[in-house]
Amino acid sequence: MSSRCPRSSGTTNSRVIRPRAKSISRRTSSVARSPPTLACEPSRPTTTTAGAKPRSQRLPAVDDPTNKLAYTATDIDGEGLAARRNVLIKDGVLQMFVHSSYSARRMKTKSTGNATRGGFAGSPGVGCLAMQVTPGSKSQAELIAGIDDGVLIQEVSGLHSGVNPISGDFSTGASGMTIVNGSVGAPIREFTIGSTLQRMLQDIVAIGNDVDWLPMRAAGLSLVIKDVTISGS
């Protein structure tokens, strides 16, 4: 990336994703989801063996709907089972998949209390209820101060249609600010960022302490990620 001005297609460097560039953070929850049409099929890339180390050593993640700070805090899941705190990734190791009763039966295990519904009349699905990456020790300003050449991504758009949930490939529009010698510089608009979710998780080099509970089933915070491709005019 030419982070000073994204005119060169296909270049890369470090960038900071702000907490409210929330769509990317929300999509990363798919690494621990187990929808029957995906994780129950061994040929799918999402079928990662629990206990393997495919993820970032720096990305501890939990799903904790018992946390009262979460917008979606709840005592029960979409099937009326007790909600609980589930450790998804610890020390870089994928600990578990989350399950509803249906997906648990498909994979011959037990529900983790992760049934979700779009409404009271809807059929239950499966997903994280209140996902959070365990925060680091540095503020966003401290993260930026340690970057010589990068981009502060403040907003992403179109990620719902730009992510392939099977392969993990994504490409999305974004806007933000340049980072030059540890300081925020000029605004940049209408550029595209692209990578794979697997690669992005592996390329996290720092996590901020600025947890922001979003009006959805996830919390955001600042991440420093290297080698995400940026292109634009």
Secondary structure as the mmCIF struct_conf table of DSSP 4:
data_model
#
loop_
_struct_conf.conf_type_id
_struct_conf.id
_struct_conf.beg_label_comp_id
_struct_conf.beg_label_asym_id
_struct_conf.beg_label_seq_id
_struct_conf.end_label_comp_id
_struct_conf.end_label_asym_id
_struct_conf.end_label_seq_id
TURN_TY1_P TURN_TY1_P1 SER A 3 ARG A 4
TURN_TY1_P TURN_TY1_P2 PRO A 6 ARG A 7
BEND BEND1 SER A 8 SER A 8
TURN_TY1_P TURN_TY1_P3 SER A 9 GLY A 10
STRN STRN1 THR A 11 ILE A 17
TURN_TY1_P TURN_TY1_P4 PRO A 19 ARG A 20
HELX_RH_AL_P HELX_RH_AL_P1 LYS A 22 ARG A 27
HELX_RH_3T_P HELX_RH_3T_P1 THR A 28 ALA A 32
TURN_TY1_P TURN_TY1_P5 PRO A 36 CYS A 40
BEND BEND2 GLU A 41 GLU A 41
TURN_TY1_P TURN_TY1_P6 PRO A 42 SER A 43
BEND BEND3 ARG A 44 ARG A 44
TURN_TY1_P TURN_TY1_P7 PRO A 45 THR A 46
HELX_LH_PP_P HELX_LH_PP_P1 THR A 48 THR A 49
TURN_TY1_P TURN_TY1_P8 ALA A 50 GLY A 51
BEND BEND4 ARG A 55 ARG A 55
TURN_TY1_P TURN_TY1_P9 GLN A 57 ARG A 58
STRN STRN2 ALA A 61 ASP A 63
TURN_TY1_P TURN_TY1_P10 PRO A 65 THR A 66
TURN_TY1_P TURN_TY1_P11 LYS A 68 LEU A 69
BEND BEND5 ALA A 70 ALA A 70
TURN_TY1_P TURN_TY1_P12 TYR A 71 THR A 72
BEND BEND6 ASP A 75 ASP A 75
STRN STRN3 ILE A 76 ILE A 76
TURN_TY1_P TURN_TY1_P13 GLY A 78 GLU A 79
BEND BEND7 GLY A 80 GLY A 80
HELX_LH_PP_P HELX_LH_PP_P2 LEU A 81 LEU A 81
STRN STRN4 ALA A 82 ALA A 82
HELX_LH_PP_P HELX_LH_PP_P3 ALA A 83 ALA A 83
STRN STRN5 ASN A 86 LYS A 90
TURN_TY1_P TURN_TY1_P14 ASP A 91 GLY A 92
STRN STRN6 VAL A 93 LEU A 94
HELX_RH_AL_P HELX_RH_AL_P2 SER A 101 ARG A 106
TURN_TY1_P TURN_TY1_P15 MET A 107 LYS A 108
BEND BEND8 THR A 109 THR A 109
BEND BEND9 GLY A 113 GLY A 113
STRN STRN7 ALA A 115 THR A 116
BEND BEND10 GLY A 118 GLY A 119
TURN_TY1_P TURN_TY1_P16 PHE A 120 ALA A 121
BEND BEND11 GLY A 122 GLY A 122
HELX_LH_PP_P HELX_LH_PP_P4 SER A 123 PRO A 124
STRN STRN8 GLY A 125 VAL A 126
BEND BEND12 LEU A 129 ALA A 130
STRN STRN9 MET A 131 VAL A 133
HELX_LH_PP_P HELX_LH_PP_P5 THR A 134 PRO A 135
BEND BEND13 SER A 137 SER A 137
STRN STRN10 LYS A 138 LYS A 138
HELX_RH_AL_P HELX_RH_AL_P3 GLN A 140 ALA A 145
TURN_TY1_P TURN_TY1_P17 GLY A 146 GLY A 146
BEND BEND14 ASP A 148 ASP A 148
STRN STRN11 ASP A 149 SER A 157
HELX_RH_AL_P HELX_RH_AL_P4 LEU A 159 GLY A 162
STRN STRN12 VAL A 163 VAL A 163
TURN_TY1_P TURN_TY1_P18 PRO A 165 SER A 167
STRN STRN13 ASP A 169 VAL A 180
TURN_TY1_P TURN_TY1_P19 ASN A 181 GLY A 182
STRN STRN14 SER A 183 THR A 196
HELX_RH_AL_P HELX_RH_AL_P5 LEU A 197 GLN A 202
TURN_TY1_P TURN_TY1_P20 ASP A 203 ASP A 203
STRN STRN15 ILE A 204 ILE A 207
STRN STRN16 GLY A 208 GLY A 208
BEND BEND15 ASN A 209 ASN A 209
STRN STRN17 ASP A 212 TRP A 213
BEND BEND16 PRO A 215 ARG A 217
STRN STRN18 ALA A 218 ALA A 218
STRN STRN19 ALA A 219 GLY A 220
STRN STRN20 LEU A 223 GLY A 232
#
